[in-house]
Amino acid sequence: MGSYLDARHAGGRWLVRIDDLDPPRIRAGAATGILNALRCLGLHWDGEVLQQSTRTPAYADALERLQSLGLLYVCSCTRREVSGRAYPGTCRLKALKDAPQRCLRLRIPGGPLPLDDMIQGPRRFDVAATTGDIIVRRADGLTAYHLAAVVDDHFQGVTHVVRGADLLDASAIQCCVQGVLGFPAPRYGHLPMAVDASGRKLSKSLGAEAALLSAEPATLLLSALKFLGQNPDRALAGAPVQEVTDWAVANWRREKVPRAPAKIPVWPDMI
Ligand SMILES: [Zn+2]
């Protein structure tokens, strides 16, 4: 909703992309469920929904380009060997032959990366130090998320990315990838995380999806608006979805969005 309002308030287009790159992890009907929920909430997207599963040739082109720039190398480390820390570059100089069960990594340039976030303010990252060389083609042959996201953002002409603060590190990594591919970086804005009483991120596993489906769409929108630091008009109580979204687009104030994680307030108790 934050990205929808930010785009629409600026007179921009709002694009929906389905990250269905990872067949073993795809739940049947999940994409349809997401699109239906968006329609229900009056969050109508522009153009066709882009499915990453249709974009394999574009990802192969990007890999070839990185390869020809001499920025890729084959890595045979197992997930267990490198989990939980920055990849130390173990295979950088080994010149391993590409083979099944081996991944391709992209050399990440060292040094600070400033990112002027539209919501979180100026931040500094050092991807080489915190993440290290990233996987761009996984050991199972699939394109890794960061490369796919960068290639698709560029393909779709994305100028602004608004998403959850849990993706701040991902955005920094993607800026690095844009840099090496010579793509202009979009502006990023990271919304506060919605958490439960014990500070855990709200997600499907915590029953947030069930809550989403059981509540009234217009009421959900009002709660989300309050969460995003907007002050929905009291007169909107009981209004239809379209009226709430129209109000929200017209009155969106990005500078009012809080930075810190918070619980979702329940309308109308919170006003
Ligand atoms: Zn390795």
py3Dmol code that shows the C-alpha trace and the ligand (Angstrom):
import py3Dmol

protein = """\
ATOM      1  CA  MET A   1       0.000   0.000   0.000  1.00  0.00           C
ATOM      2  CA  GLY A   2       2.883   2.351   0.798  1.00  0.00           C
ATOM      3  CA  SER A   3       4.365   1.859  -2.648  1.00  0.00           C
ATOM      4  CA  TYR A   4       0.984   2.225  -4.329  1.00  0.00           C
ATOM      5  CA  LEU A   5       0.268   5.531  -2.593  1.00  0.00           C
ATOM      6  CA  ASP A   6       3.768   6.873  -3.172  1.00  0.00           C
ATOM      7  CA  ALA A   7       3.565   6.113  -6.894  1.00  0.00           C
ATOM      8  CA  ARG A   8       0.019   7.361  -7.396  1.00  0.00           C
ATOM      9  CA  HIS A   9       0.490  10.533  -5.382  1.00  0.00           C
ATOM     10  CA  ALA A  10       3.433  11.398  -7.663  1.00  0.00           C
ATOM     11  CA  GLY A  11       1.297  10.654 -10.735  1.00  0.00           C
ATOM     12  CA  GLY A  12       3.387   7.566 -11.440  1.00  0.00           C
ATOM     13  CA  ARG A  13       2.586   4.063 -12.589  1.00  0.00           C
ATOM     14  CA  TRP A  14       2.461   1.172 -10.128  1.00  0.00           C
ATOM     15  CA  LEU A  15       3.825  -2.155 -11.293  1.00  0.00           C
ATOM     16  CA  VAL A  16       3.287  -5.645  -9.940  1.00  0.00           C
ATOM     17  CA  ARG A  17       5.847  -8.382 -10.414  1.00  0.00           C
ATOM     18  CA  ILE A  18       5.559 -11.991  -9.309  1.00  0.00           C
ATOM     19  CA  ASP A  19       8.792 -13.520  -8.060  1.00  0.00           C
ATOM     20  CA  ASP A  20       8.167 -17.073  -9.207  1.00  0.00           C
ATOM     21  CA  LEU A  21      11.745 -18.015 -10.013  1.00  0.00           C
ATOM     22  CA  ASP A  22      12.012 -20.835  -7.553  1.00  0.00           C
ATOM     23  CA  PRO A  23       9.675 -23.653  -8.685  1.00  0.00           C
ATOM     24  CA  PRO A  24      10.153 -25.887  -5.593  1.00  0.00           C
ATOM     25  CA  ARG A  25       9.035 -23.052  -3.334  1.00  0.00           C
ATOM     26  CA  ILE A  26       5.994 -21.933  -5.305  1.00  0.00           C
ATOM     27  CA  ARG A  27       2.671 -22.642  -3.666  1.00  0.00           C
ATOM     28  CA  ALA A  28      -0.124 -23.350  -6.151  1.00  0.00           C
ATOM     29  CA  GLY A  29      -2.526 -20.416  -6.348  1.00  0.00           C
ATOM     30  CA  ALA A  30      -0.316 -18.088  -4.303  1.00  0.00           C
ATOM     31  CA  ALA A  31       0.059 -15.510  -7.097  1.00  0.00           C
ATOM     32  CA  THR A  32      -3.678 -15.524  -7.814  1.00  0.00           C
ATOM     33  CA  GLY A  33      -4.353 -15.031  -4.109  1.00  0.00           C
ATOM     34  CA  ILE A  34      -2.023 -12.035  -3.959  1.00  0.00           C
ATOM     35  CA  LEU A  35      -3.533 -10.405  -7.052  1.00  0.00           C
ATOM     36  CA  ASN A  36      -7.060 -10.977  -5.725  1.00  0.00           C
ATOM     37  CA  ALA A  37      -6.150  -9.419  -2.389  1.00  0.00           C
ATOM     38  CA  LEU A  38      -4.746  -6.352  -4.185  1.00  0.00           C
ATOM     39  CA  ARG A  39      -7.938  -6.001  -6.261  1.00  0.00           C
ATOM     40  CA  CYS A  40     -10.059  -6.352  -3.134  1.00  0.00           C
ATOM     41  CA  LEU A  41      -8.105  -3.543  -1.467  1.00  0.00           C
ATOM     42  CA  GLY A  42      -8.557  -1.283  -4.506  1.00  0.00           C
ATOM     43  CA  LEU A  43      -4.817  -1.404  -5.286  1.00  0.00           C
ATOM     44  CA  HIS A  44      -5.004  -1.566  -9.084  1.00  0.00           C
ATOM     45  CA  TRP A  45      -1.736  -1.978 -10.963  1.00  0.00           C
ATOM     46  CA  ASP A  46      -0.677  -0.678 -14.374  1.00  0.00           C
ATOM     47  CA  GLY A  47       0.004  -2.875 -17.365  1.00  0.00           C
ATOM     48  CA  GLU A  48       0.686  -6.581 -17.333  1.00  0.00           C
ATOM     49  CA  VAL A  49       1.885  -8.434 -14.267  1.00  0.00           C
ATOM     50  CA  LEU A  50       5.472  -9.486 -14.967  1.00  0.00           C
ATOM     51  CA  GLN A  51       6.273 -13.074 -14.013  1.00  0.00           C
ATOM     52  CA  GLN A  52       9.928 -13.800 -13.417  1.00  0.00           C
ATOM     53  CA  SER A  53       9.450 -17.356 -14.649  1.00  0.00           C
ATOM     54  CA  THR A  54       9.114 -15.897 -18.184  1.00  0.00           C
ATOM     55  CA  ARG A  55      12.353 -13.932 -18.012  1.00  0.00           C
ATOM     56  CA  THR A  56      15.011 -16.649 -18.156  1.00  0.00           C
ATOM     57  CA  PRO A  57      16.603 -15.414 -21.453  1.00  0.00           C
ATOM     58  CA  ALA A  58      17.053 -11.893 -20.039  1.00  0.00           C
ATOM     59  CA  TYR A  59      18.795 -13.268 -16.948  1.00  0.00           C
ATOM     60  CA  ALA A  60      21.060 -15.405 -19.158  1.00  0.00           C
ATOM     61  CA  ASP A  61      22.012 -12.266 -21.140  1.00  0.00           C
ATOM     62  CA  ALA A  62      22.909 -10.431 -17.941  1.00  0.00           C
ATOM     63  CA  LEU A  63      25.024 -13.351 -16.727  1.00  0.00           C
ATOM     64  CA  GLU A  64      26.835 -13.410 -20.057  1.00  0.00           C
ATOM     65  CA  ARG A  65      27.515  -9.708 -19.796  1.00  0.00           C
ATOM     66  CA  LEU A  66      28.933 -10.036 -16.278  1.00  0.00           C
ATOM     67  CA  GLN A  67      30.984 -12.999 -17.449  1.00  0.00           C
ATOM     68  CA  SER A  68      32.452 -11.024 -20.348  1.00  0.00           C
ATOM     69  CA  LEU A  69      33.369  -8.234 -17.931  1.00  0.00           C
ATOM     70  CA  GLY A  70      35.381 -10.787 -15.973  1.00  0.00           C
ATOM     71  CA  LEU A  71      33.305 -10.231 -12.854  1.00  0.00           C
ATOM     72  CA  LEU A  72      32.070 -13.784 -12.253  1.00  0.00           C
ATOM     73  CA  TYR A  73      33.736 -16.858 -10.838  1.00  0.00           C
ATOM     74  CA  VAL A  74      32.701 -20.392 -10.044  1.00  0.00           C
ATOM     75  CA  CYS A  75      32.249 -21.271  -6.377  1.00  0.00           C
ATOM     76  CA  SER A  76      32.048 -24.778  -4.956  1.00  0.00           C
ATOM     77  CA  CYS A  77      31.417 -23.847  -1.316  1.00  0.00           C
ATOM     78  CA  THR A  78      28.387 -25.473   0.254  1.00  0.00           C
ATOM     79  CA  ARG A  79      25.720 -23.411   1.925  1.00  0.00           C
ATOM     80  CA  ARG A  80      26.817 -24.772   5.300  1.00  0.00           C
ATOM     81  CA  GLU A  81      30.389 -23.597   4.750  1.00  0.00           C
ATOM     82  CA  VAL A  82      29.395 -19.974   4.230  1.00  0.00           C
ATOM     83  CA  SER A  83      26.133 -19.492   6.135  1.00  0.00           C
ATOM     84  CA  GLY A  84      25.682 -16.731   8.633  1.00  0.00           C
ATOM     85  CA  ARG A  85      28.592 -14.533   7.603  1.00  0.00           C
ATOM     86  CA  ALA A  86      30.005 -12.591   4.688  1.00  0.00           C
ATOM     87  CA  TYR A  87      31.377 -14.839   1.950  1.00  0.00           C
ATOM     88  CA  PRO A  88      35.151 -14.648   2.478  1.00  0.00           C
ATOM     89  CA  GLY A  89      36.047 -15.047  -1.205  1.00  0.00           C
ATOM     90  CA  THR A  90      37.306 -18.613  -0.781  1.00  0.00           C
ATOM     91  CA  CYS A  91      36.944 -19.495  -4.484  1.00  0.00           C
ATOM     92  CA  ARG A  92      37.904 -16.124  -5.999  1.00  0.00           C
ATOM     93  CA  LEU A  93      41.330 -17.216  -7.185  1.00  0.00           C
ATOM     94  CA  LYS A  94      40.684 -20.918  -7.698  1.00  0.00           C
ATOM     95  CA  ALA A  95      39.514 -20.613 -11.335  1.00  0.00           C
ATOM     96  CA  LEU A  96      37.219 -23.612 -10.864  1.00  0.00           C
ATOM     97  CA  LYS A  97      35.479 -25.170 -13.855  1.00  0.00           C
ATOM     98  CA  ASP A  98      31.741 -24.613 -14.029  1.00  0.00           C
ATOM     99  CA  ALA A  99      29.832 -27.777 -13.164  1.00  0.00           C
ATOM    100  CA  PRO A 100      26.486 -28.874 -11.758  1.00  0.00           C
ATOM    101  CA  GLN A 101      26.095 -28.039  -8.057  1.00  0.00           C
ATOM    102  CA  ARG A 102      28.460 -25.106  -8.391  1.00  0.00           C
ATOM    103  CA  CYS A 103      27.272 -21.539  -8.278  1.00  0.00           C
ATOM    104  CA  LEU A 104      28.483 -18.355  -9.937  1.00  0.00           C
ATOM    105  CA  ARG A 105      29.464 -15.418  -7.776  1.00  0.00           C
ATOM    106  CA  LEU A 106      29.798 -11.750  -8.677  1.00  0.00           C
ATOM    107  CA  ARG A 107      32.812  -9.816  -7.412  1.00  0.00           C
ATOM    108  CA  ILE A 108      31.475  -7.019  -5.237  1.00  0.00           C
ATOM    109  CA  PRO A 109      33.637  -3.880  -5.183  1.00  0.00           C
ATOM    110  CA  GLY A 110      34.805  -2.904  -1.702  1.00  0.00           C
ATOM    111  CA  GLY A 111      34.169   0.414   0.009  1.00  0.00           C
ATOM    112  CA  PRO A 112      31.254   2.384   1.373  1.00  0.00           C
ATOM    113  CA  LEU A 113      28.022   2.676  -0.572  1.00  0.00           C
ATOM    114  CA  PRO A 114      25.837   5.631   0.383  1.00  0.00           C
ATOM    115  CA  LEU A 115      22.105   5.140  -0.085  1.00  0.00           C
ATOM    116  CA  ASP A 116      19.840   8.140   0.403  1.00  0.00           C
ATOM    117  CA  ASP A 117      16.628   6.424   1.442  1.00  0.00           C
ATOM    118  CA  MET A 118      13.421   8.385   0.818  1.00  0.00           C
ATOM    119  CA  ILE A 119      12.012   7.274   4.183  1.00  0.00           C
ATOM    120  CA  GLN A 120      14.867   5.999   6.359  1.00  0.00           C
ATOM    121  CA  GLY A 121      17.165   8.910   5.444  1.00  0.00           C
ATOM    122  CA  PRO A 122      20.823   8.681   4.434  1.00  0.00           C
ATOM    123  CA  ARG A 123      22.430   5.264   5.084  1.00  0.00           C
ATOM    124  CA  ARG A 124      25.826   3.786   4.420  1.00  0.00           C
ATOM    125  CA  PHE A 125      26.527   0.202   3.443  1.00  0.00           C
ATOM    126  CA  ASP A 126      29.612  -1.829   2.730  1.00  0.00           C
ATOM    127  CA  VAL A 127      28.310  -4.834   0.866  1.00  0.00           C
ATOM    128  CA  ALA A 128      31.760  -6.345   0.301  1.00  0.00           C
ATOM    129  CA  ALA A 129      32.329  -6.377   4.072  1.00  0.00           C
ATOM    130  CA  THR A 130      28.873  -7.465   5.241  1.00  0.00           C
ATOM    131  CA  THR A 131      27.796  -9.828   2.448  1.00  0.00           C
ATOM    132  CA  GLY A 132      30.805 -10.413   0.234  1.00  0.00           C
ATOM    133  CA  ASP A 133      30.639 -11.639  -3.345  1.00  0.00           C
ATOM    134  CA  ILE A 134      27.023 -12.549  -4.048  1.00  0.00           C
ATOM    135  CA  ILE A 135      25.619 -15.574  -5.823  1.00  0.00           C
ATOM    136  CA  VAL A 136      24.095 -14.631  -9.182  1.00  0.00           C
ATOM    137  CA  ARG A 137      23.471 -18.141 -10.460  1.00  0.00           C
ATOM    138  CA  ARG A 138      22.611 -20.690  -7.837  1.00  0.00           C
ATOM    139  CA  ALA A 139      24.044 -24.185  -7.541  1.00  0.00           C
ATOM    140  CA  ASP A 140      20.727 -25.556  -8.859  1.00  0.00           C
ATOM    141  CA  GLY A 141      21.112 -23.433 -12.004  1.00  0.00           C
ATOM    142  CA  LEU A 142      18.403 -20.893 -11.156  1.00  0.00           C
ATOM    143  CA  THR A 143      19.039 -17.157 -11.323  1.00  0.00           C
ATOM    144  CA  ALA A 144      19.519 -15.657  -7.889  1.00  0.00           C
ATOM    145  CA  TYR A 145      16.994 -13.146  -6.584  1.00  0.00           C
ATOM    146  CA  HIS A 146      19.212 -10.044  -6.582  1.00  0.00           C
ATOM    147  CA  LEU A 147      20.261 -10.366 -10.215  1.00  0.00           C
ATOM    148  CA  ALA A 148      16.698 -11.089 -11.353  1.00  0.00           C
ATOM    149  CA  ALA A 149      15.360  -8.100  -9.422  1.00  0.00           C
ATOM    150  CA  VAL A 150      17.951  -5.732 -10.914  1.00  0.00           C
ATOM    151  CA  VAL A 151      17.430  -6.972 -14.478  1.00  0.00           C
ATOM    152  CA  ASP A 152      13.650  -6.701 -14.137  1.00  0.00           C
ATOM    153  CA  ASP A 153      13.692  -3.271 -12.469  1.00  0.00           C
ATOM    154  CA  HIS A 154      15.746  -2.020 -15.402  1.00  0.00           C
ATOM    155  CA  PHE A 155      13.525  -3.781 -17.971  1.00  0.00           C
ATOM    156  CA  GLN A 156      10.380  -2.295 -16.444  1.00  0.00           C
ATOM    157  CA  GLY A 157      11.901   1.194 -16.176  1.00  0.00           C
ATOM    158  CA  VAL A 158      11.429   1.302 -12.414  1.00  0.00           C
ATOM    159  CA  THR A 159      12.438   4.684 -10.995  1.00  0.00           C
ATOM    160  CA  HIS A 160      11.271   4.253  -7.377  1.00  0.00           C
ATOM    161  CA  VAL A 161      11.196   1.191  -5.144  1.00  0.00           C
ATOM    162  CA  VAL A 162       9.119   1.354  -1.953  1.00  0.00           C
ATOM    163  CA  ARG A 163       9.164  -1.751   0.239  1.00  0.00           C
ATOM    164  CA  GLY A 164       9.742  -3.077   3.739  1.00  0.00           C
ATOM    165  CA  ALA A 165      12.767  -2.147   5.825  1.00  0.00           C
ATOM    166  CA  ASP A 166      13.676  -5.846   6.009  1.00  0.00           C
ATOM    167  CA  LEU A 167      14.965  -5.361   2.451  1.00  0.00           C
ATOM    168  CA  LEU A 168      17.386  -2.491   3.194  1.00  0.00           C
ATOM    169  CA  ASP A 169      20.435  -4.748   2.878  1.00  0.00           C
ATOM    170  CA  ALA A 170      18.971  -6.277  -0.276  1.00  0.00           C
ATOM    171  CA  SER A 171      18.615  -2.806  -1.784  1.00  0.00           C
ATOM    172  CA  ALA A 172      22.269  -2.040  -1.077  1.00  0.00           C
ATOM    173  CA  ILE A 173      23.290  -5.301  -2.781  1.00  0.00           C
ATOM    174  CA  GLN A 174      21.067  -4.504  -5.752  1.00  0.00           C
ATOM    175  CA  CYS A 175      22.658  -1.044  -6.061  1.00  0.00           C
ATOM    176  CA  CYS A 176      26.042  -2.782  -6.398  1.00  0.00           C
ATOM    177  CA  VAL A 177      24.680  -5.033  -9.136  1.00  0.00           C
ATOM    178  CA  GLN A 178      23.144  -2.042 -10.967  1.00  0.00           C
ATOM    179  CA  GLY A 179      26.530  -0.336 -10.771  1.00  0.00           C
ATOM    180  CA  VAL A 180      28.416  -3.168 -12.442  1.00  0.00           C
ATOM    181  CA  LEU A 181      25.746  -3.611 -15.116  1.00  0.00           C
ATOM    182  CA  GLY A 182      25.730   0.134 -15.774  1.00  0.00           C
ATOM    183  CA  PHE A 183      22.034   0.519 -14.945  1.00  0.00           C
ATOM    184  CA  PRO A 184      20.825   3.734 -13.305  1.00  0.00           C
ATOM    185  CA  ALA A 185      19.823   3.093  -9.669  1.00  0.00           C
ATOM    186  CA  PRO A 186      16.185   3.725  -8.741  1.00  0.00           C
ATOM    187  CA  ARG A 187      15.400   5.727  -5.593  1.00  0.00           C
ATOM    188  CA  TYR A 188      14.621   3.533  -2.620  1.00  0.00           C
ATOM    189  CA  GLY A 189      12.217   4.057   0.251  1.00  0.00           C
ATOM    190  CA  HIS A 190      11.902   1.522   3.071  1.00  0.00           C
ATOM    191  CA  LEU A 191       8.713   1.345   5.070  1.00  0.00           C
ATOM    192  CA  PRO A 192       8.704   0.393   8.764  1.00  0.00           C
ATOM    193  CA  MET A 193       8.176  -3.279   9.521  1.00  0.00           C
ATOM    194  CA  ALA A 194       4.855  -4.355  10.968  1.00  0.00           C
ATOM    195  CA  VAL A 195       5.586  -6.470  14.044  1.00  0.00           C
ATOM    196  CA  ASP A 196       3.567  -8.438  16.587  1.00  0.00           C
ATOM    197  CA  ALA A 197       3.535  -7.918  20.360  1.00  0.00           C
ATOM    198  CA  SER A 198       6.854  -9.734  20.771  1.00  0.00           C
ATOM    199  CA  GLY A 199       8.530  -7.715  17.996  1.00  0.00           C
ATOM    200  CA  ARG A 200       8.438 -10.435  15.338  1.00  0.00           C
ATOM    201  CA  LYS A 201       7.776  -9.464  11.738  1.00  0.00           C
ATOM    202  CA  LEU A 202       4.183 -10.074  10.666  1.00  0.00           C
ATOM    203  CA  SER A 203       4.031 -12.759   8.041  1.00  0.00           C
ATOM    204  CA  LYS A 204       1.894 -15.523   6.669  1.00  0.00           C
ATOM    205  CA  SER A 205       3.336 -17.963   9.175  1.00  0.00           C
ATOM    206  CA  LEU A 206       2.078 -15.823  12.040  1.00  0.00           C
ATOM    207  CA  GLY A 207      -1.484 -15.811  10.790  1.00  0.00           C
ATOM    208  CA  ALA A 208      -1.303 -12.332   9.270  1.00  0.00           C
ATOM    209  CA  GLU A 209      -2.720 -13.653   6.016  1.00  0.00           C
ATOM    210  CA  ALA A 210      -5.760 -15.102   7.776  1.00  0.00           C
ATOM    211  CA  ALA A 211      -6.310 -11.741   9.486  1.00  0.00           C
ATOM    212  CA  LEU A 212      -6.057  -9.982   6.133  1.00  0.00           C
ATOM    213  CA  LEU A 213      -8.704 -12.204   4.611  1.00  0.00           C
ATOM    214  CA  SER A 214     -11.148 -11.949   7.495  1.00  0.00           C
ATOM    215  CA  ALA A 215     -11.185  -8.157   7.929  1.00  0.00           C
ATOM    216  CA  GLU A 216     -13.157  -5.615   5.952  1.00  0.00           C
ATOM    217  CA  PRO A 217     -10.980  -4.183   3.105  1.00  0.00           C
ATOM    218  CA  ALA A 218     -11.768  -0.534   3.846  1.00  0.00           C
ATOM    219  CA  THR A 219     -11.031  -1.057   7.545  1.00  0.00           C
ATOM    220  CA  LEU A 220      -7.712  -2.710   6.690  1.00  0.00           C
ATOM    221  CA  LEU A 221      -6.788   0.247   4.502  1.00  0.00           C
ATOM    222  CA  LEU A 222      -7.536   2.691   7.303  1.00  0.00           C
ATOM    223  CA  SER A 223      -5.437   0.680   9.753  1.00  0.00           C
ATOM    224  CA  ALA A 224      -2.579   0.556   7.247  1.00  0.00           C
ATOM    225  CA  LEU A 225      -2.847   4.316   6.670  1.00  0.00           C
ATOM    226  CA  LYS A 226      -2.577   4.963  10.383  1.00  0.00           C
ATOM    227  CA  PHE A 227       0.395   2.605  10.586  1.00  0.00           C
ATOM    228  CA  LEU A 228       2.063   4.562   7.768  1.00  0.00           C
ATOM    229  CA  GLY A 229       1.759   7.771   9.766  1.00  0.00           C
ATOM    230  CA  GLN A 230      -1.030   9.219   7.657  1.00  0.00           C
ATOM    231  CA  ASN A 231      -4.037  10.627   9.455  1.00  0.00           C
ATOM    232  CA  PRO A 232      -7.111   9.222   7.817  1.00  0.00           C
ATOM    233  CA  ASP A 233     -10.111  11.468   8.124  1.00  0.00           C
ATOM    234  CA  ARG A 234     -12.600  10.265  10.784  1.00  0.00           C
ATOM    235  CA  ALA A 235     -15.322  10.739   8.186  1.00  0.00           C
ATOM    236  CA  LEU A 236     -13.826   7.818   6.252  1.00  0.00           C
ATOM    237  CA  ALA A 237     -15.105   5.314   8.826  1.00  0.00           C
ATOM    238  CA  GLY A 238     -17.521   3.067   6.937  1.00  0.00           C
ATOM    239  CA  ALA A 239     -16.598   4.515   3.546  1.00  0.00           C
ATOM    240  CA  PRO A 240     -16.159   2.184   0.554  1.00  0.00           C
ATOM    241  CA  VAL A 241     -12.678   1.056  -0.524  1.00  0.00           C
ATOM    242  CA  GLN A 242     -12.457   3.409  -3.509  1.00  0.00           C
ATOM    243  CA  GLU A 243     -13.189   6.445  -1.375  1.00  0.00           C
ATOM    244  CA  VAL A 244     -10.490   5.492   1.130  1.00  0.00           C
ATOM    245  CA  THR A 245      -7.833   4.899  -1.556  1.00  0.00           C
ATOM    246  CA  ASP A 246      -8.771   8.139  -3.370  1.00  0.00           C
ATOM    247  CA  TRP A 247      -8.380  10.063  -0.114  1.00  0.00           C
ATOM    248  CA  ALA A 248      -5.115   8.308   0.650  1.00  0.00           C
ATOM    249  CA  VAL A 249      -3.605   9.024  -2.782  1.00  0.00           C
ATOM    250  CA  ALA A 250      -4.557  12.701  -2.590  1.00  0.00           C
ATOM    251  CA  ASN A 251      -3.299  13.119   0.978  1.00  0.00           C
ATOM    252  CA  TRP A 252      -0.185  10.911   0.964  1.00  0.00           C
ATOM    253  CA  ARG A 253       2.721  12.468   2.899  1.00  0.00           C
ATOM    254  CA  ARG A 254       5.865  10.400   2.558  1.00  0.00           C
ATOM    255  CA  GLU A 255       7.633  12.502   5.207  1.00  0.00           C
ATOM    256  CA  LYS A 256       5.109  11.381   7.816  1.00  0.00           C
ATOM    257  CA  VAL A 257       5.930   7.696   7.440  1.00  0.00           C
ATOM    258  CA  PRO A 258       7.696   6.545  10.632  1.00  0.00           C
ATOM    259  CA  ARG A 259      11.048   4.750  10.437  1.00  0.00           C
ATOM    260  CA  ALA A 260      10.806   2.377  13.365  1.00  0.00           C
ATOM    261  CA  PRO A 261       8.976  -0.984  13.404  1.00  0.00           C
ATOM    262  CA  ALA A 262       5.547  -0.818  15.037  1.00  0.00           C
ATOM    263  CA  LYS A 263       2.408  -2.794  15.663  1.00  0.00           C
ATOM    264  CA  ILE A 264      -0.521  -2.377  13.287  1.00  0.00           C
ATOM    265  CA  PRO A 265      -3.189  -0.269  14.983  1.00  0.00           C
ATOM    266  CA  VAL A 266      -6.783  -1.388  14.850  1.00  0.00           C
ATOM    267  CA  TRP A 267      -9.262   1.005  13.303  1.00  0.00           C
ATOM    268  CA  PRO A 268     -11.150   2.865  14.674  1.00  0.00           C
ATOM    269  CA  ASP A 269      -9.750   2.488  18.212  1.00  0.00           C
ATOM    270  CA  MET A 270      -6.610   4.340  17.292  1.00  0.00           C
ATOM    271  CA  ILE A 271      -8.042   7.764  16.570  1.00  0.00           C
TER     272      ILE A 271
END
"""
ligand_1 = """\
1
ZN
Zn 33.370 -20.713 -2.748
"""
view = py3Dmol.view(width=600, height=400)
view.addModel(protein, "pdb")
view.setStyle({"model": 0}, {"cartoon": {"style": "trace"}})
view.addModel(ligand_1, "xyz")
view.setStyle({"model": 1}, {"stick": {}})
view.zoomTo()
view.show()
